[in-house]
C-alpha cells in the first residue's frame, strides 16, 4: 500500500480489487429479469456499463498480474 496518498484512504486497505465483477454480474442478472429487453436503450446502458467494467478489469489486471503499480494510464481511463 502506498503511504504518500491521502490519510483518508488508509481504511481502504485490504479492499478487494475485483469486487466490481460481482456488482456487474448482479446488475446483468437483475436487468435481464426485470427490464424491458425489447428496449434498445436498456442494451445501450448495459453495453456502456460493461465497457467501463472491462476498463476496470484491465486496470486491475495490470496492477495484479503484470505488476504495474500505476495500472492503466489515466488518459485511457
N, C-alpha and C positions, 0 to 999 in steps of 0.2 A: 504494500500500500504506500502511496506517495505521501510524504509528510509536508510537502510545500503547498498543498491545497488549503481551502478554507477549513477552519476548525469545525464548522457545522457539518462537514461531510464525514467526520470521523465515526459517527454512529452507523454509517452505512457499511462499515467494514464487515465482510462476510456475506453481503447480499448476493444471492445467486445471479450470475451474469446472464444466464439463458432463461430467465423467468418469463420473458416476453413470449416464448414459444407456447407456453400453456395458455396465456391470455389470447393469443391469436387462434389457437385451436378451439377454445371455448367460444370465442366470437364467431368463428365459422359455423360451429355446431348450432349455436343459438339462431344465427341468421338463416341458416338453411331450414330450421324448424319453423320459425315464426314470421319470416319476411316474405314479401310477395316476390317469388323467384321470377316472375314474368316481367318485373320492372327492371329496365336496364340500368337505372341509377343505383339499384342495390348492388349490381355486379360491378359497376364502376367504383363504388365506395369500397367494396371488398377487394378489388384489384389494387387500388391505391394503398389500402391498409396493408395488404400483404407485400406490396412493393417496398413500403417502409420497413416492414418486418424483415425482408431479405437484406436490406441495407444494415439493419441492426444485427442480424445474424452474421453477416460478413465482417462487421466491425468486431464482434465478439470472437469470431474465428481468427482474425488477425492478432488479437490480443492473447488468446489462449493457446492456439496451435502454432502459429508462426512465431510468436514471442515478441511481436512488435507492441511495446507497451503503450504507444500512442494510438494504435488502432487505425481506423480509416481516416484519411486526411479530411479535415473539417470542410474543405471546399466540396467534397463529394458527398458529404452528409447532407 
